[in-house]
Amino acid sequence: MRRFVLVLCLALVGLAGCSSGAEAIEVTVNGNLGAPVTISLEGDKVPASVTKDVVIAGKGREIEEDSAVLLRATSFDSRTGSIIESYDTGGIRLATANSDGLGELAGQIVGATEGSRLVITRPGLASGQDAAEIVVVDLLPTIAQGEETPLPDPAPQGTPKLTNPGEANPSIAEGGGKIPEFAVEPLIQGDGQQVESTDTVVMQYVAADSDGKTLQSSWEDGAPISANLQDVMEGLKIGLSDQHVGSRLLILVPSAQAQGEGDVVLIVDVLATSTTGD
């Protein structure tokens, strides 16, 4: 388990330094990026206004205002270090990076990069008391993260010609013709949580027919989607079950396992599940 230490001092809010004798809050965050976390505390002096510290600087996409953001945000009470149970906190969330989607946190998250861990301290948790909400925010990737994997040779019948199979915006350049049987091949092999058939999965995807014509694309729509596998076509449910978060998959779905309107080719990035790390 990785441990990160953050010293929150009044210097962070523009003062010259901590006053003599003050015991600034020292926060230790325990847990891997994206997993459930706990904190340990020393000191009880909270800052006079909101502070933010980038504990881990991610190298992913910069989060722009009004763009999609995938995150796990967990709120703690600075007096006890315990999770604030009355808040909706600690789960994986797919939201929009604005005040409607994230409330006051939006101003702290816009401009940060995916793969980052932020620790945000917001004073005023209890009126008249020296208490604050400490929010640990993990900003998760919205594209597959893993090792690129070449297709087998020969590839399954019906495999299309792909454009940018390992890049941020993969697409289907040319159809591969009729798909005689179901197949799933990794394009990027992730090593995250294993997907179960009952999970809700956050994903990026493109769907095309056997001629290569795009039917739907979350990449073109500009945001991932969240779907319960019990509610999707059989071929997608089977294709994602037992796969790992972080993977990019090529799924060849015959008409009988699609929606009965012809064969379907899918490229899917598995970004998170409702049970990721839980």
ABEGO torsion letter per residue (X at the ends): XBBBBBBBBAAAAGBAEBBBGBBBBBBBBBEBBGBBBBBBBBEABBBABBBBBBABBBABBBBBBGBBBBBBBBBBBAAAGBBBAABBBGBBBBBBBBAAAAEAAAAAABGBBBGBBBBBBBBGABBGBBBBBBBBBBBBBABBBEBBBBBBOBBBBGBBBBBGAABABBBBABBAEBBABBBBBBABBBABBBBBAABBBBBBBBBBBAAGBBABBAAAAGBBBBBBAAABBAAAAAAABGBBBGBBBBBBBBAAABAGAEBBBBBBBBABBAABGX
